[in-house]
Amino acid sequence: MPDSQLLNKGMVVTMINLIGLTSASPIGFMAAIGLMRVLTLDMRLDVWMGWQRGHAVLDGIMADTLI
């Protein structure tokens, strides 16, 4: 379930905590970078990724894209 939803230009944008992708391990960090590549280059989505409390956070994806 998404952690928060924001109204952006009349569309619901979702922020998701990716608790399985931690910055504590090199594998988790590389997996997060790989996920960003797939979402931005392959799927052409305009998303952002950051780190919060040691795990990746994905932001800027529309809720209907998640289904």
SVG drawing of the C-alpha trace seen along z (x, -y; Angstrom):
<svg xmlns="http://www.w3.org/2000/svg" viewBox="-8 -21 36 29">
<polyline fill="none" stroke="black" stroke-width="0.4" points="0.0,0.0 1.4,-3.5 2.6,-5.6 1.2,-8.9 -0.7,-10.3 -0.4,-13.8 -2.5,-15.6 -0.3,-16.8 -1.9,-18.5 -5.2,-16.7 -3.6,-13.3 -2.8,-11.1 0.9,-10.7 2.2,-8.0 5.3,-7.8 6.3,-4.2 8.8,-3.0 10.9,-0.2 11.9,1.3 13.6,4.3 16.2,2.0 18.5,0.9 21.4,-1.4 23.3,0.7 24.3,3.3 25.9,2.8 23.4,5.3 20.4,3.2 22.0,0.0 22.7,1.5 19.2,3.0 17.7,-0.5 19.9,-2.0 18.8,0.8 15.1,0.2 15.6,-3.5 17.1,-2.7 14.2,-0.4 11.6,-2.9 13.2,-5.9 14.8,-4.5 12.8,-1.4 9.4,-2.4 9.9,-6.1 8.4,-7.2 9.3,-10.5 10.0,-9.2 12.4,-10.1 14.2,-7.9 15.7,-8.9 16.8,-7.3 14.8,-7.6 15.7,-5.8 18.2,-3.6 15.9,-2.3 14.9,-3.5 11.8,-5.7 10.2,-5.9 8.2,-9.1 6.4,-10.6 4.7,-7.5 1.0,-7.7 -1.2,-5.3 -2.7,-3.8 0.7,-2.9 1.3,-0.6 -1.5,1.8"/>
</svg>
